[in-house]
Amino acid sequence: MSGLPGSVSTALFTDRYELTMVAAALADGTAGRRCAFEVFARRLPDGRRYGVVAGTRRLIDAIADFRFGEAELEMLAGVVDPAALDWLAGYRFTGDVDGYPEGELFFPGSPILSVTGTFADAVVLETLALSILNHDSAVAAAAARMVSAATDRPIIEMGGRRTHEEAAVAAARATYLAGFAATSNLEAGRRYGIPTAGTAAHAFVLLHDDELSAFRSQVASLGAKTTLLVDTYDIRQGIENAITAAGPGLDAIRIDSGDLGVMAHQAREQLDSLGATGTRIVLSGDLDEYAIAALRAEPVDSYGVGTSVVTGSGAPTAGLVYKLVEVDGRPVAKRSTSKESRGGRKSAVRRHKPTGTAVEEVVHPWGAPPVVGPHDRVVPVPMMRGGEPVPDLESLEQGRERLRAALVSVPWEGLKLSRGEPAVPTVFAAAPGGS
């Protein structure tokens, strides 16, 4: 798995406090205790009824490649003592990872990821795990809501200019997992095989002496199976120029401003009057799931979404935490007010009606599962054993299909965009002890 595109080859994706704990644990002899850490959310972001797991495959690849090279060790020489520095020089994760596969839904308390190994081996992964999972899961949840709002109309991810360059690639991957049709980010297309799509911007129209010349140039280069941006000047004139340049066989026009619902109606009428009945209408411009839902009745063929999706549409983090829950087989738990955790390593079973509708998620102590009915499903799966990724980890396409099926299983009220209770209630089969 080492060297996969998008993997992390440096171990400075960690926090100083993690290395402080490693150094102290090495010094007092507790670093080798067998521990279990879990990733979970105490609550969902405000207004959300479900979370979407994304980034686990990226995380597994990153853990497999997690190393402290010479440059990193040189930088850390003044941060930790020589004994800790020697330990870091030989670091290789040798533990196990189990978790919810990509595209799975999660709810408050769901044991999304379980990392078992020595304390030192596992604690040093906290920042890496949370940075990947919190970002990708937040983007995927926002994208899933947009896909549901769009019904069967495709969405293109166009947010690469609104976030960090590497975050843009990860976001494109997460949106595709959630059901987006394509991305404008070419690196995401190269790295993950995601379909790419895009068209010229206003700058190309402004470059030319007039709009018609710009459109003719684009059609001459790309053919009529392209998308022309018609709102640089006057939209009505822009549509007329687009059909003049490309003919009635023009693939699509894009509108990026104005009252999009009104513009879509007027554009459809004008295109039909010009004989371009097959020309599609693409809308973009500060769209989110609420704007998309408001456009359901309009003659729109697809959407382009940027800023809102790459920033989690108001929830830029999934709210996931990474907590120690077991030491040498003994459950441990944090008791701080409003930040409590449940001790003991855990797994989960999701129960369903015979129709396939999910009714509850039963979180239970690891190794003590409840009775699993014919329509129930154990959610976590093995991901790493002995520090090595397990064979046949699910692909991005498989995760995409998993999420599609998971959303079908959610009760209809759980897909509403309005505030409400989690779509599937979490039930704790037992209350593990803690200290």
GIPEZI-V233323 format. One line per field, one symbol per residue. ss: DSSP state (2 for helix, 1 for strand, 0 for the rest). psi: psi as a letter, one per 40 degrees, with the letter a starting at -180 (. if undefined). burial: 1 if it has 16 or more other ideal C-beta (glycine too) atoms within 10 Angstrom, else 0. Layout:
ss: ???
psi: ???
burial: ???
This chain:
ss: 000000000000000222222222222200000111111110000000001100022222222200000222222200000222222220000001111100001100000011111122222002222222222222222222222222000111100222002222222222222000011002222222000100000222222000222222222222000011100000222222222222000001111000022222222222222000000111100000222222000000011110222200000000011111111001100000000000000111111100000111111110000000000011011111100110000002222222222222200222200000000011110000000
psi: eheiheiheieegiiddddddddddddeeedeihihiihihdiiiheieiihhiedddddddddehihaddddddedediiddddddddehhheaihiihiieiiiihehgdhhhiaidddddeeddddddddddddddddddddddddebehihhhfedeeiidddddddddddddeeidiiehddddddefhiiiiaiiddddddididddddddddddeiefihhhefdbhdddddddddddeieehdiihheiagddddddddddddddeefeehihhiagfiadddddeedeighdiihhcdddeeefegeiefiihihehhfehhiiheihefiihiiiiaihhiiideehhdihhhiihegiihhideihhdiiidihfehhiifiiidddddddddddddehiddeeieiiaiidhihhhdigiii.
burial: 000001110010010001101110110001100011111110011001111111111111111111110000000100010001101100001011111111111111111111111111111111111111111111111111111111001111111100100011111111111111111110111011010111110001100000110111111000000111111100100111111011000111111100011011111101100101001111111011101110100111011111111111101001111111111000111000000011111111111100001100111111000000000100110011001010001101011101100110110001101000011101101001010
